[in-house]
């Protein structure tokens, strides 16, 4: 408890009469001999609680900012990954089409797989299935560009 003495300074407070009576009752219930001492202790306790609350809010604010920064970074990384996957798909697709255009008699699946370096047959198979109806066709086990033999 704060001791009143020579090194103290008077501070005025003008609560409503009902509020003062309530403080007086609370002070009595808590064992304070004066309302002034009760007010001093309550102001100190409130201030300490306020500082704890402000510190906690700052921590929460910082965590929220970090979370938002990480979310933004994750979203950018996902977008970049999608762009790279799209580019890879387009490049592989174009590579297969160019290879087939250079082959006058078409190419077998094995020849296409050999042409696509560092890729797996399953991936080539997926790409070929997606291209099948649009730009290439499979006839008698051989792939060919649509329209290549139709022209001649």
Steps between C-alpha positions, in 0.01 A plus 500: 500500500607854436591691814392860536771725633720801441597392147141480378307743283128566516304415185137593458225282367134600474288186479122516524372456853364151423831395349692633803271306733559185295879552517474558874308171540751311286791653692343389828431148366861469386643623832608849399479762773469790253334551165809692383724201559244274325494738199880508479523120506220457246657751261835316527335161452304628202808652343696176537213306344482753217872460428465122490206533264683744273806276489286203414320693225834604353609135496173401335536780248852389415393136468211603276740701281740205479212267416378736228852532357539120497156457341589753230831320439321163485245636251780645284686169513186310401440740210862462387478122527183501291669719237798265488275195472302668221823595322637148538177355363501741205868434430457122513190522284677718243803275510286198415317685222825625345649153518195347329500769230861404417406133462337443157366157602405594855672361807447222745436559864852380582652749256304786658606393850864492387464850356367648826816495711468443874132424487301192580278301267205559729536878464535474123197274494294762688615774261426285197150421629433871544633575151333200337170661411639848425822484304618141463343167435585141576456259212632143487725565801663807344454864587468766234414871478137550399472620144858406401393206282159655425679775302688269265 
